[in-house]
């Protein structure tokens, strides 16, 4: 019996069927060093990529029937081709950079955007340096600035991570030159010293770098470390014990610290960095979704809602709501309530488009204390343009000692449920048992 696979299927589904079953394919892609075969269709590749278009349409060379793609691994190229056919592909933390590189090579802008969104969403202190290094090499200026801003905000958490030492000197300079880097100067010094030691290893085989080696490797970076802004105790405990600084420099810095003035021969910045109150130190982020956000969620003035239960006594500091995908804003009401305690928070808010963000945080003033086992309800009722939305939702999300269980409810009229929709993540803070 013949299966009519064309019937009752979307255009993307029939495209994928023809790709996966090699129906009427007219071009062969040889992926990676092993030259693994992917059969495809010229017209579809050309319709989504200016590079493929030029390759197929501006050449009569029969060699274009077989294309060597030696610099893209088979699994990566397979996902890129699948996206070309269906607007969908699997992206994870291991494949996102190779896929972004391939998407840029073939000028597949929508796939590039999907990768950028994924990278922004997974940024954390543990991976931001690795991502920064990669996007810098790819000349992704927007992503690079996003990473630098994240590092500036999180400060010590990033500088104490081993990946910091793998950054280039130019990127280290961009980080430590900032007036608003949220790090104490002792940590800045130790991070730069560790960076210099790691980067000396390629110059010195089987030997510990000397103080002179470290100073030479640091170069002008040493003058971006604000030694005079350290306390007397901090400077005495770290930098003054090393021989990276000269004796004269140490005397000059001690004079700056003691007199709170700048001696004429001091070559270091005296101005302390602008530190913000550490309101984010104890934040616990509960992310509802595991996949990169999707697009085109429409707010129609209907309610999006989700229930949740916390396993431990916590304070809810806010919620992150998805932003518009294009210039504009959504406007409406955000509410947190429970049947037991009534309305706990309510505010009219505007969520504005931001080219470098997929969501915006709405903070709950002094926070709302939550009790384990009580059912709480988040609601938002907005009007405005298309926004991002989450897919790949999780019903149980754990972070540290806290587990949050999400449940669906009858309030949600606009499609939000445990699997997809609104409420990008929730922001909690641990509460002591005696509070």
C-alpha positions in Angstrom: 0.0 0.0 0.0 1.4 3.4 -1.0 1.6 6.0 1.8 0.5 9.4 0.6 3.1 11.3 2.7 2.2 14.6 1.1 -1.4 14.6 2.5 -2.3 16.3 5.7 1.2 17.5 6.4 2.7 21.0 6.6 5.2 22.3 4.1 8.1 21.8 6.7 7.0 18.2 7.3 7.0 17.3 3.7 10.4 19.0 3.2 11.8 16.9 6.0 10.3 13.7 4.5 12.0 14.4 1.2 15.3 15.2 3.0 15.3 12.2 5.3 14.2 9.8 2.5 16.4 11.4 -0.1 13.5 12.0 -2.5 14.6 13.7 -5.7 17.8 15.0 -4.1 20.2 16.7 -6.6 23.2 17.7 -4.4 25.6 15.9 -2.1 27.2 17.5 0.9 30.4 15.8 2.2 30.7 16.8 5.8 33.8 16.8 8.0 37.1 15.2 7.5 35.4 11.8 7.1 33.3 13.2 4.2 30.1 11.8 5.5 27.2 12.1 3.0 24.2 14.4 3.3 21.9 14.4 0.3 19.8 17.5 -0.2 18.0 19.7 -2.7 19.6 22.7 -4.3 16.5 24.8 -4.6 15.8 24.5 -0.8 19.4 25.3 0.2 19.5 28.2 -2.2 16.1 29.5 -0.9 17.5 29.9 2.6 21.2 30.8 2.1 22.7 33.5 -0.1 25.9 31.5 -0.1 24.3 28.3 -1.5 22.3 30.5 -3.9 25.5 32.0 -5.3 27.1 28.6 -5.4 24.3 27.0 -7.4 22.9 29.9 -9.4 26.1 31.8 -10.4 28.0 28.7 -11.6 27.4 26.2 -14.4 30.2 24.0 -12.9 28.9 20.5 -12.5 31.2 20.2 -9.4 28.5 22.0 -7.5 26.6 18.7 -7.5 29.0 17.6 -4.8 30.2 20.0 -2.2 33.0 19.5 0.3 32.3 20.9 3.7 35.4 19.7 5.5 35.3 22.3 8.3 31.8 21.4 9.6 31.2 18.1 11.4 28.6 15.8 10.1 26.2 16.1 13.1 26.5 19.9 13.0 25.9 20.1 9.3 22.9 17.7 9.6 21.3 20.1 12.1 22.0 23.1 10.0 20.4 21.4 7.0 17.5 20.3 9.1 16.9 23.9 10.1 17.0 25.1 6.5 14.3 22.6 5.7 12.1 23.0 8.8 13.1 26.1 10.9 13.9 23.6 13.6 17.0 22.0 15.0 18.5 20.6 18.2 20.8 23.1 19.9 22.7 22.4 23.2 25.6 23.8 25.0 28.0 21.5 23.1 26.7 22.2 19.6 25.7 25.9 19.7 29.1 27.4 18.8 29.7 25.0 15.9 26.2 25.6 14.6 26.5 29.3 14.9 29.8 29.1 13.1 28.2 27.1 10.3 25.2 29.4 10.1 27.5 32.4 9.7 29.5 30.6 7.0 26.3 30.0 5.0 24.6 33.3 6.0 21.5 31.6 7.5 20.5 34.6 9.6 17.5 33.1 11.3 19.6 30.2 12.6 22.3 32.7 13.7 19.6 34.5 15.7 18.4 31.2 17.3 21.9 30.4 18.4 22.4 33.9 19.8 19.2 33.7 21.8 20.3 30.3 23.2 23.7 31.6 24.3 22.2 34.6 26.0 19.8 32.4 27.9 22.4 30.0 29.2 24.9 32.6 30.4 26.2 31.9 33.9 29.4 32.5 35.8 30.7 29.0 34.9 30.5 29.4 31.1 30.6 33.1 30.3 34.4 33.2 29.8 34.3 30.3 27.4 31.4 31.8 25.5 33.1 35.3 25.5 36.3 33.8 24.0 34.3 32.0 21.2 32.0 34.9 20.3 35.0 37.3 20.2 36.8 35.0 17.7 33.6 35.0 15.6 33.4 38.8 15.8 29.9 38.6 17.3 30.0 42.1 18.8 26.6 42.0 20.3 27.2 38.7 22.1 30.6 39.9 23.2 29.1 43.0 24.8 26.4 40.9 26.5 29.1 38.7 28.0 31.2 41.6 29.1 28.1 43.2 30.8 27.4 39.9 32.5 30.9 39.6 33.8 30.8 43.2 35.0 27.6 42.5 36.9 28.7 39.2 38.5 32.3 40.2 39.1 34.0 37.9 41.7 32.0 34.8 40.6 33.6 35.0 37.2 37.1 36.2 38.1 37.5 33.3 40.4 36.5 30.8 37.8 39.4 28.8 36.1 38.1 29.8 32.6 39.0 33.4 33.3 42.7 32.5 32.7 42.0 31.3 29.2 40.9 34.7 27.9 43.0 36.8 25.7 44.9 39.9 27.0 42.6 42.2 25.1 39.5 40.7 26.7 41.1 40.8 30.2 41.7 44.5 29.5 38.1 45.1 28.5 36.9 43.5 31.8 39.2 45.1 34.4 39.1 48.6 32.9 35.5 48.9 33.9 34.6 51.3 36.6 31.6 49.2 37.5 33.2 45.8 37.7 31.5 44.2 40.7 34.7 42.8 42.3 36.9 43.7 45.1 40.4 44.7 44.0 42.2 41.9 45.8 40.2 39.4 43.6 41.0 41.4 40.5 44.8 41.2 41.4 44.7 37.5 42.1 42.7 36.7 38.9 45.2 38.7 36.8 48.2 37.0 38.5 46.7 33.6 37.8 46.0 34.6 34.2 49.6 35.7 33.8 50.9 32.4 35.3 48.8 30.3 33.0 49.9 32.3 29.9 53.5 32.0 30.9 53.3 28.2 30.6 53.5 28.4 26.8 56.7 30.5 27.1 58.4 28.6 29.9 58.7 24.8 29.7 58.7 22.9 33.0 59.5 25.9 35.1 57.6 28.1 37.5 57.3 31.7 36.2 59.3 34.2 38.1 57.9 37.6 39.3 59.6 39.2 36.3 57.9 36.7 34.0 54.5 37.5 35.5 55.1 41.3 35.3 56.2 41.1 31.7 53.2 39.0 30.8 50.8 41.4 32.5 52.3 44.4 30.8 50.0 47.4 30.9 47.3 45.4 32.6 49.1 45.9 35.9 48.2 49.6 35.8 44.5 48.8 35.4 44.5 47.1 38.8 43.4 49.7 41.3 45.9 49.0 44.1 45.4 52.3 45.9 41.7 51.5 46.3 42.5 48.5 48.4 42.5 48.6 52.2 45.9 48.7 53.9 45.3 45.2 55.2 44.3 43.8 51.8 47.3 45.3 50.0 49.7 44.1 52.8 48.2 40.6 52.6 48.5 40.1 48.9 50.2 42.3 46.4 52.9 43.7 48.7 54.1 40.2 49.5 54.7 39.4 45.9 57.6 40.9 43.8 55.4 41.7 40.8 55.4 45.3 41.9 58.6 47.2 42.3 59.7 48.5 45.8 59.0 52.0 44.7 55.6 51.1 43.4 54.7 49.5 46.7 55.8 52.6 48.6 53.8 54.8 46.3 50.7 52.7 46.7 51.0 52.5 50.5 51.2 56.3 50.5 48.1 56.6 48.4 46.2 54.2 50.8 47.4 56.0 53.9 46.9 59.6 52.7 44.0 59.0 50.4 45.7 61.1 47.8 47.7 60.5 44.6 51.4 61.0 44.8 52.8 62.4 41.6 54.8 59.2 40.9 51.9 56.8 41.4 50.9 55.2 38.1 47.9 53.4 39.3 44.2 54.4 39.4 43.1 55.6 42.8 39.4 55.8 42.1 37.6 52.8 43.6 35.2 50.9 41.4 31.5 51.7 41.8 30.0 48.8 43.7 26.3 48.1 43.8 24.5 46.7 46.8 24.8 42.9 46.7 21.1 42.2 46.1 21.8 39.3 43.8 24.2 37.4 45.9 21.7 34.9 47.3 19.4 34.8 44.3 18.1 31.4 43.3 16.9 31.2 39.7 14.3 28.6 38.8 14.1 28.3 35.0 10.9 26.7 33.7 12.2 25.8 30.3 15.2 23.7 29.1 15.0 24.7 25.4 15.9 28.0 23.8 12.9 30.4 23.7 10.8 30.4 20.6 8.9 33.3 19.0 5.5 34.7 18.1 3.5 34.4 21.3 0.5 36.7 21.0 -0.9 38.5 24.0 -4.6 39.2 23.4 -5.6 40.6 26.8 -6.2 37.1 28.0 -4.7 35.6 31.2 -1.5 33.5 31.2 -1.1 31.6 34.4 0.8 28.8 36.2 0.6 27.4 39.7 3.6 26.4 41.7 4.6 24.9 45.1 7.9 25.3 46.8 9.6 22.6 48.9 11.2 25.0 51.4 10.5 28.3 53.0 11.7 31.0 50.6 11.2 34.6 49.6 10.0 35.2 46.0 11.8 38.3 44.7 10.3 38.4 41.3 9.6 36.8 37.9 11.1 37.2 34.5 8.6 37.8 31.6 9.4 37.3 28.0 10.0 40.4 25.9 8.7 41.5 22.5 10.6 40.0 19.5 10.6 43.4 17.7 10.5 47.1 18.7 7.6 47.8 20.9 6.2 46.9 24.3 3.6 44.8 26.0 1.6 46.4 28.8 -0.5 44.7 31.5 -0.8 43.3 35.0 1.4 40.9 36.9 0.0 39.2 39.9 1.0 36.6 42.5 -1.7 35.1 44.7 -2.8 32.1 46.7 -6.2 30.8 47.7 -5.0 30.8 51.3 -3.5 34.3 51.5 -5.2 36.2 48.7 -3.3 38.7 46.4 0.4 38.9 47.5 1.7 41.1 44.7 0.1 43.1 41.9 1.6 45.7 39.6 1.0 47.2 36.2 4.1 46.8 34.1 5.6 47.5 30.7 7.9 44.9 29.1 10.0 46.6 26.4 11.9 45.2 23.4 15.6 44.8 24.1 17.8 43.5 21.2 20.1 41.7 23.6 17.5 40.2 26.0 14.7 37.7 25.6 13.0 38.6 28.9 12.8 41.3 31.6 12.6 40.9 35.3 9.7 42.2 37.4 10.9 42.5 41.0 8.5 42.2 44.0 9.6 45.1 46.1 10.8 43.6 49.4 9.9 40.1 48.2 7.1 37.8 49.1 7.7 35.0 51.7 6.4 31.6 50.6 5.5 28.6 52.7 6.2 25.1 51.5 3.2 23.0 50.5 1.0 26.1 49.7 -0.3 26.4 46.1 0.7 29.8 44.6 -0.6 31.3 41.3 1.3 33.5 38.9 -0.8 35.5 36.5 -0.1 38.0 33.8 -2.7 39.8 31.5 -1.0 41.7 28.7 -1.7 43.3 25.4 0.9 44.1 22.8 3.0 42.6 19.9 4.5 39.2 19.5 6.9 38.1 22.3 9.2 35.2 22.9 7.9 32.2 24.8 9.3 29.1 26.5 9.2 25.6 25.2 10.4 22.3 26.8 8.8 23.1 30.2 9.7 21.2 33.3 7.2 20.3 36.0 9.8 19.9 38.7 12.9 22.2 38.9 15.5 22.0 41.6 18.2 24.5 42.5 20.3 24.0 45.6 18.0 22.8 48.4 14.8 24.2 46.8 12.5 22.3 44.5 9.6 24.1 42.7 6.7 22.0 41.3 4.7 23.7 38.5 1.0 22.8 38.0 -1.5 23.9 35.4 -4.7 25.8 36.3 -8.0 26.9 34.9 -7.1 30.6 35.0 -4.7 30.3 32.0 -6.7 31.2 28.9 -3.9 32.2 26.5 -2.0 28.9 26.2 0.5 28.9 29.1 0.9 25.5 30.7 3.6 23.3 32.2 5.0 22.6 28.7 5.2 26.0 27.1 4.2 29.7 27.4 5.1 32.6 29.6 7.1 33.1 32.9 10.7 32.6 31.8 12.0 32.1 35.3 11.3 32.8 39.0 13.6 34.5 41.4 13.9 33.3 44.9 16.0 33.9 48.0 16.5 31.4 50.8 15.0 32.2 54.1 16.4 31.1 57.5 14.3 28.9 59.7 14.2 31.5 62.4 13.0 34.3 60.1 
